[in-house]
């Protein structure tokens, strides 16, 4: 979506209180809104599926308290007290082990023979 089209949609929806600009291949939204749902909706209007352009929502919320942050109920203490050099998150177990071995330049780094099972998947 072109910036001019997005600005036209934002002007129609929010009366010119929000504008979009293209900076460093990112769409940057600026302005002030007094409803949190409108701040979220403006960001959703700028985001398009399969786009390679990121959206930075820099809209100032002026309607009172910020929305509370949602914190997951799961508490994982598997790494408490440890200081790893590298953490690889979100990759399949074999890819993680292969990447860790590559990073460590071939040193023995995969003592774990069982694939890691996330507590969320149990």
C-alpha positions as CSV (number, residue, x, y, z in Angstrom):
1,X,0.0,0.0,0.0
2,X,1.3,3.4,-0.9
3,X,1.8,6.0,1.8
4,X,-0.6,8.5,0.1
5,X,-3.4,5.8,0.1
6,X,-2.7,5.0,3.8
7,X,-2.7,8.7,4.8
8,X,-6.1,9.1,3.0
9,X,-7.5,6.1,5.0
10,X,-6.1,7.4,8.3
11,X,-7.4,10.9,7.6
12,X,-10.9,9.5,6.9
13,X,-10.9,7.3,10.0
14,X,-9.2,9.7,12.5
15,X,-9.8,13.2,11.1
16,X,-6.2,14.0,10.4
17,X,-5.0,13.3,13.9
18,X,-2.7,10.4,12.7
19,X,-0.2,10.6,9.8
20,X,2.0,8.0,8.2
21,X,5.5,8.5,6.8
22,X,8.0,6.1,5.1
23,X,11.3,6.1,6.9
24,X,14.1,3.5,6.4
25,X,11.6,1.1,4.7
26,X,9.3,1.3,7.7
27,X,5.9,2.9,7.9
28,X,5.9,5.2,10.9
29,X,2.6,6.3,12.4
30,X,2.6,9.6,14.4
31,X,-0.1,11.6,16.1
32,X,-2.3,11.5,19.2
33,X,-5.4,9.6,19.9
34,X,-7.5,9.4,23.1
35,X,-8.9,5.9,22.7
36,X,-6.6,2.8,23.0
37,X,-8.8,0.9,20.5
38,X,-8.1,3.6,17.9
39,X,-4.3,3.4,18.5
40,X,-4.5,-0.3,17.8
41,X,-6.8,0.1,14.8
42,X,-4.5,2.7,13.2
43,X,-1.6,0.2,13.5
44,X,-3.7,-2.6,12.0
45,X,-4.7,-0.3,9.1
46,X,-1.0,0.3,8.3
47,X,-0.1,-3.4,8.5
48,X,-0.7,-5.4,5.3
49,X,-0.4,-9.2,4.9
50,X,2.8,-10.5,3.3
51,X,4.4,-7.0,3.4
52,X,8.1,-6.6,3.8
53,X,7.7,-3.2,5.3
54,X,7.5,-2.9,9.1
55,X,5.1,-0.7,11.0
56,X,6.2,1.5,13.9
57,X,3.2,2.8,15.9
58,X,4.5,6.0,17.4
59,X,1.0,7.3,18.2
60,X,0.7,9.0,21.6
61,X,-2.2,7.7,23.7
62,X,-3.8,10.6,25.7
63,X,-6.8,8.9,27.1
64,X,-5.6,8.1,30.6
65,X,-3.9,5.0,31.8
66,X,-2.1,2.7,29.3
67,X,-3.7,-0.6,28.7
68,X,-2.3,-3.2,31.2
69,X,0.3,-5.6,29.8
70,X,-0.7,-9.2,29.5
71,X,1.8,-11.5,31.2
72,X,1.8,-15.2,30.5
73,X,0.8,-17.5,33.3
74,X,3.6,-19.9,32.5
75,X,6.8,-19.4,34.6
76,X,9.9,-21.1,33.3
77,X,13.0,-21.2,35.5
78,X,15.1,-23.6,33.4
79,X,17.9,-21.0,32.9
80,X,17.9,-19.4,36.4
81,X,21.4,-19.0,37.6
82,X,23.0,-19.8,34.3
83,X,24.8,-17.3,32.0
84,X,24.7,-18.7,28.4
85,X,26.7,-17.0,25.7
86,X,24.0,-17.6,23.0
87,X,20.3,-18.4,23.2
88,X,18.5,-19.8,20.1
89,X,14.8,-19.5,20.5
90,X,12.0,-20.7,18.3
91,X,14.0,-23.2,16.1
92,X,13.5,-26.9,15.7
93,X,15.7,-28.9,18.1
94,X,18.0,-30.3,15.4
95,X,18.5,-26.9,13.8
96,X,19.2,-25.4,17.2
97,X,21.9,-28.0,17.9
98,X,23.4,-27.6,14.4
99,X,23.5,-23.8,14.8
100,X,25.0,-24.0,18.2
101,X,27.8,-26.3,17.0
102,X,28.5,-23.9,14.1
103,X,28.7,-21.0,16.4
104,X,31.0,-22.8,18.8
105,X,33.3,-23.8,15.8
106,X,32.9,-27.5,16.1
107,X,33.5,-27.9,19.8
108,X,31.3,-30.5,21.5
109,X,28.2,-28.5,22.3
110,X,25.3,-30.9,22.1
111,X,25.3,-33.1,25.2
112,X,21.5,-33.2,25.0
113,X,20.3,-36.3,23.0
114,X,16.6,-35.8,23.7
115,X,14.9,-33.1,21.8
116,X,13.7,-30.2,23.9
117,X,10.0,-30.3,24.7
118,X,8.4,-27.0,25.5
119,X,6.3,-27.0,28.6
120,X,3.6,-25.3,26.6
121,X,3.3,-28.4,24.3
122,X,3.0,-30.9,27.1
